[in-house]
Amino acid sequence: MLDWASVRNKLSSRVGELRKLSPDTVDAYRMAGGAGAKTGHLDEKTRELISLAVAVTTRCDGCIAVHSAKAVQEGATREEIAEALGVAVAMNTGAAVVFSARVLDAVDSVEGAR
């Protein structure tokens, strides 16, 4: 298993280095990340649960490290996190089905060209 606290610390350090090199890039990222919170339609725990599901679908260890800690801090239970992860699994499976149909379409286009 990964040492997730270490991943968070190293990531924070590296992002700090990136900010020194390209402050506008990191500041824009932070602004985009906080923009949704300003509407107030979703609470922070819900946003963190969504973030975890997206982290799984995008396979981002840094996102997993950061948002798992934030989700727990916001009071998310293991059961709520598991349900959010179930949505991620379903979305990945659904995407695989959709792209499988695309493969069949691509194969048909090749067979039709013969």
N, C-alpha and C positions, 0 to 999 in steps of 0.2 A: 504494500500500500504506500501511496505517496504521503509525505509529510506535508499536509496541506497548509499548516501555519508557515512552514518554510517557503512553500510556493507563493503564498500571499506576500511574505516579506521580500523575497527576491523580486517578485513582480513589481511591487511598490517601488523598490529601489531602481529597477530598470526603467520604469515609467518616469520616475523622477529624472533619470539621466536623459531620457528622450525629451522631456519637457525643457530641459536646459538647451538641447540642440534645436528643438522645434516647438517653442512654446505655444504658438497658435494652433498647431495640430492637436496637442493634448488638451488645450483649453476648449477647442471646438468639440472634442470628444466628450469632455465633461459637461459642456453646455447641452449637447444633444442628449446625454444620459439623464440629465436633470429636467429636461423640458417636459416630459410626460408627467412628472410629479406635480407640476404647477397647475394642471387642470383640476386635480383633486377628485377625479372620478373613481380612481382605484386607490386603495390604501397601500401603504408601503409593503406590508406582508404579501399582498397579492402580486404586486410588481416583482418582488423577489422570487416568488414561486414561478411566475412567468419567465423570469430571467434564468432560473435553473433549468426549466424545460428547454428554453432556447439554447442554453449552454450545452446541453446534451445533444441537441440536433446539430449544432455547429462544431461539436467536439472540441470545446475550448476549456482546457484545464485551468487557465487563469480565471475565466468566468466562473467555473465551478468553485474554485477556491474562494473567490471574493463573495459570490452570491450565496453560497451555502452558509458562510458565517453571518452574512446580513439577514438571511431568512431566519436563522435561529435567533438572532438578536431581536428580530421583529415578532418573535413568538410562534413561528411556524413549527408545527409538530412533525414528527417523523412520518405520521400517517398523511398529513397534508402534502409533505414533500413527495412521498411515494405516489400520491394521486397525481401530482403535477408531472412527475417523471413518467407515469403511465400515459399521460397525454403526449409526452415527447415520443415515447415508444410507438404509440398509435400513429402519430404524424409521420415518423420515419417509415413505418410499415406502409402507410398510405402512399407516401411519396415513392416507395419502391414499386408498388403496384402501378401507379401512374406512369412511372418511367419504364416499367416493363411493357406497358401498352405502347409506349413510344418506340421501344426497341422493335416490337412486332411491326409497327408502322414503317420503321426504317428498313427492316428486312423485306417487307412487302414492296417497298419502293425499289430495292435492288433486284428482287425477283422479277418485278414487272419490267425492268430495264433489260433483262436478258433476251 
